[in-house]
């Protein structure tokens, strides 16, 4: 499994984002239950979010993200995906 850091940049429609957020979080919870989502959360200034995933490959990740309710509602203006190799910290195996 590969790890990926994903950055979402949100559109300015905060009212719609607030409305869709419960469905977005339920979607992410489903990915967490399947072992794909390691961490996620918004930037403190509300302009976007960072999500860290484990997937077989980038194509599988992209396919999963297509079903994010924020994406369905056109609330994400940009997605940046980078495969990530942590070398220090609690996510590094022994």
BAFI-3210 file (N, C-alpha, C; in Angstrom, 3 decimals, decimal comma, padded with zeros to 6 digits):
// residues 94
n [1|2|3|4|5|6|7|8|9|10|11|12|13|14|15|16|17|18|19|20|21|22|23|24|25|26|27|28|29|30|31|32|33|34|35|36|37|38|39|40|41|42|43|44|45|46|47|48|49|50|51|52|53|54|55|56|57|58|59|60|61|62|63|64|65|66|67|68|69|70|71|72|73|74|75|76|77|78|79|80|81|82|83|84|85|86|87|88|89|90|91|92|93|94]
n.u [000,841|000,463|001,147|-000,586|-000,653|-003,192|-004,365|-007,073|-008,525|-010,899|-013,942|-015,455|-017,968|-019,212|-021,607|-022,940|-020,989|-021,082|-023,613|-023,280|-021,285|-021,838|-022,425|-020,057|-018,233|-019,255|-018,755|-015,924|-015,515|-016,339|-014,252|-012,215|-012,986|-012,528|-009,837|-008,405|-008,290|-006,130|-005,816|-007,487|-008,445|-009,529|-007,839|-006,868|-007,711|-009,890|-009,815|-009,339|-008,285|-006,326|-005,696|-004,808|-004,029|-004,033|-003,661|-003,892|-002,869|-002,436|-004,486|-006,614|-007,112|-007,900|-010,250|-011,828|-012,034|-013,611|-016,167|-016,635|-018,818|-018,342|-016,975|-018,956|-020,752|-019,467|-017,658|-014,972|-012,219|-009,691|-007,580|-004,810|-002,549|-000,109|002,186|003,450|006,165|006,694|009,371|010,098|008,510|005,301|003,976|005,785|007,074|008,711]
n.v [-001,188|002,207|005,460|008,555|012,070|014,350|017,364|019,455|022,260|024,520|025,870|029,161|028,913|028,725|028,296|026,244|024,288|023,867|022,735|020,316|019,069|017,011|014,712|014,504|013,957|011,511|009,974|010,025|008,729|006,170|005,463|005,460|003,341|001,238|001,181|002,969|005,805|007,728|010,129|013,285|016,678|020,119|023,114|025,649|028,171|027,674|027,369|025,012|021,548|018,887|015,559|012,257|009,227|005,623|003,638|001,228|002,246|005,374|005,716|004,201|005,688|008,180|007,362|006,705|009,255|010,610|010,155|011,663|013,637|016,424|016,829|016,009|018,082|020,210|021,668|021,715|023,276|022,631|019,784|018,330|015,764|013,811|011,189|009,891|009,402|008,731|009,203|009,593|009,486|008,532|007,032|005,491|002,374|000,277]
n.w [000,000|-000,755|000,539|000,554|000,403|000,352|-000,816|-000,481|-001,998|-001,196|-002,612|-002,407|-001,305|001,537|002,917|001,497|001,803|004,570|004,690|003,278|004,666|006,753|005,162|003,715|005,786|006,665|004,402|004,434|006,859|006,182|004,447|006,298|007,959|006,208|006,245|004,695|005,053|006,926|008,301|008,546|008,017|008,234|007,021|009,310|008,526|006,962|004,188|002,886|003,033|004,506|003,740|004,524|003,077|002,613|-000,124|-002,808|-005,193|-006,977|-008,832|-007,767|-005,469|-006,610|-007,899|-005,677|-004,457|-006,248|-005,442|-003,233|-001,349|-001,234|-003,628|-005,447|-005,050|-006,140|-004,514|-004,243|-005,462|-006,288|-006,352|-004,967|-005,232|-003,730|-003,649|-000,660|001,508|004,628|006,910|009,519|012,716|014,172|012,249|010,969|010,343|012,674]
ca.u [000,000|001,169|000,534|-000,797|-001,123|-004,134|-004,797|-008,269|-008,753|-012,344|-014,550|-015,850|-019,355|-019,169|-022,942|-023,158|-020,043|-021,653|-024,763|-022,835|-020,241|-022,148|-022,283|-018,618|-017,587|-019,707|-017,986|-014,564|-015,571|-016,375|-012,895|-011,431|-013,365|-011,906|-008,394|-007,768|-008,053|-005,312|-006,081|-008,018|-008,915|-009,456|-006,891|-007,452|-008,337|-011,094|-009,691|-009,137|-008,044|-005,305|-006,155|-003,735|-004,634|-003,302|-004,365|-003,053|-002,190|-003,077|-005,748|-007,651|-007,427|-008,673|-011,592|-012,553|-012,309|-014,679|-017,455|-016,733|-019,934|-017,835|-016,692|-020,255|-021,414|-018,570|-017,127|-013,523|-011,726|-008,440|-007,101|-003,385|-002,228|001,299|002,559|004,216|006,928|007,162|010,603|010,155|007,220|004,546|003,490|006,909|007,233|009,820]
ca.v [000,000|003,479|006,566|009,757|013,309|014,986|018,702|020,026|023,696|024,690|027,053|030,145|028,676|028,141|027,836|024,935|023,356|023,526|021,867|019,018|018,513|015,706|013,639|014,418|013,261|010,111|009,357|009,816|007,694|004,893|005,163|005,144|001,987|000,303|001,258|003,846|007,153|007,755|011,387|014,361|017,845|021,374|024,146|026,536|029,335|027,229|027,411|023,689|020,476|017,893|014,197|011,281|007,949|004,458|002,966|000,385|003,131|006,679|005,579|003,751|006,850|009,135|006,801|006,864|010,671|011,061|009,954|012,546|014,571|017,765|016,838|015,949|019,383|021,220|022,503|021,619|023,932|022,007|018,632|018,041|014,448|013,451|010,002|010,378|008,386|009,242|008,564|009,746|009,685|007,368|006,258|004,781|001,038|-000,068]
ca.w [000,000|-000,815|001,287|-000,248|001,016|-000,564|-000,401|-001,093|-001,923|-001,254|-003,207|-001,391|-000,890|002,875|003,323|000,887|002,421|005,877|004,437|002,764|005,540|007,368|004,166|003,438|006,909|006,637|003,322|004,917|007,901|005,473|003,983|007,493|008,377|005,268|006,436|003,707|005,575|008,136|009,004|007,709|008,738|007,475|007,410|010,326|007,892|006,259|002,726|002,328|004,000|004,233|003,995|004,313|002,732|002,115|-001,217|-003,650|-006,132|-007,118|-009,579|-006,826|-004,633|-007,419|-008,092|-004,418|-004,197|-007,148|-004,772|-002,077|-001,510|-001,543|-005,066|-006,127|-004,905|-006,717|-003,438|-004,261|-006,683|-006,719|-005,579|-005,198|-004,680|-003,758|-002,907|000,483|002,215|005,913|007,368|010,965|013,350|014,618|011,116|010,390|010,936|013,424]
c.u [000,880|000,416|000,490|-001,253|-001,977|-004,510|-006,028|-008,185|-010,243|-012,744|-014,991|-017,248|-019,418|-020,532|-023,230|-022,232|-020,549|-022,817|-024,330|-021,855|-020,621|-022,003|-020,808|-017,917|-018,018|-018,952|-016,561|-014,512|-015,618|-015,005|-011,976|-011,723|-012,739|-010,376|-007,668|-007,411|-007,284|-005,581|-006,688|-008,448|-008,719|-008,287|-007,597|-008,155|-009,544|-011,008|-009,528|-008,867|-006,875|-005,859|-005,000|-004,373|-003,593|-004,191|-003,365|-002,226|-003,000|-004,401|-006,888|-008,073|-008,296|-010,103|-012,429|-012,948|-013,391|-016,041|-017,605|-017,897|-019,494|-017,521|-017,993|-020,954|-020,555|-018,039|-015,607|-013,026|-010,439|-008,114|-005,642|-003,064|-000,733|001,488|003,575|004,893|007,424|008,420|010,797|008,743|006,493|004,005|004,597|007,082|008,647|011,186]
c.v [001,243|004,515|007,792|010,902|014,011|016,346|019,092|021,542|023,888|025,920|027,978|029,902|027,968|027,634|026,442|023,893|022,927|022,550|020,439|018,327|017,187|014,534|013,429|013,638|011,801|009,339|009,043|008,761|006,302|004,490|004,830|003,715|000,919|000,328|002,173|005,219|007,068|009,001|012,369|015,512|019,101|022,241|025,076|027,739|028,969|027,192|026,052|022,686|019,621|016,535|013,257|009,904|006,871|003,787|002,139|001,241|004,417|006,598|005,137|004,890|007,845|008,643|006,966|008,321|011,244|010,990|010,791|013,518|016,012|017,879|016,836|017,305|020,533|022,202|022,481|022,226|023,304|020,853|018,409|016,732|014,204|012,143|010,442|009,219|008,966|008,471|008,672|009,933|008,386|006,512|005,447|003,451|000,872|000,151]
c.w [000,000|000,016|000,383|000,633|-000,035|000,012|-001,201|-000,948|-002,158|-002,065|-002,063|-000,822|000,469|003,338|002,765|001,504|003,797|005,729|004,078|003,714|006,207|006,395|003,810|004,545|006,990|005,555|003,787|006,012|007,280|004,953|005,158|007,961|007,486|005,371|005,473|004,266|006,880|008,967|008,023|008,598|007,923|007,928|008,392|009,704|007,032|004,748|002,078|003,425|003,543|004,624|003,689|004,172|002,508|001,072|-002,002|-004,603|-006,262|-007,871|-008,668|-005,905|-005,398|-007,646|-006,831|-004,198|-005,110|-006,474|-003,510|-002,299|-001,760|-003,032|-005,859|-006,122|-005,445|-005,676|-003,364|-005,572|-007,193|-005,778|-005,967|-004,488|-004,835|-003,013|-001,861|001,187|003,538|006,355|008,878|011,499|013,613|013,474|010,446|011,111|011,481|013,115]
res [x|x|x|x|x|x|x|x|x|x|x|x|x|x|x|x|x|x|x|x|x|x|x|x|x|x|x|x|x|x|x|x|x|x|x|x|x|x|x|x|x|x|x|x|x|x|x|x|x|x|x|x|x|x|x|x|x|x|x|x|x|x|x|x|x|x|x|x|x|x|x|x|x|x|x|x|x|x|x|x|x|x|x|x|x|x|x|x|x|x|x|x|x|x]
***
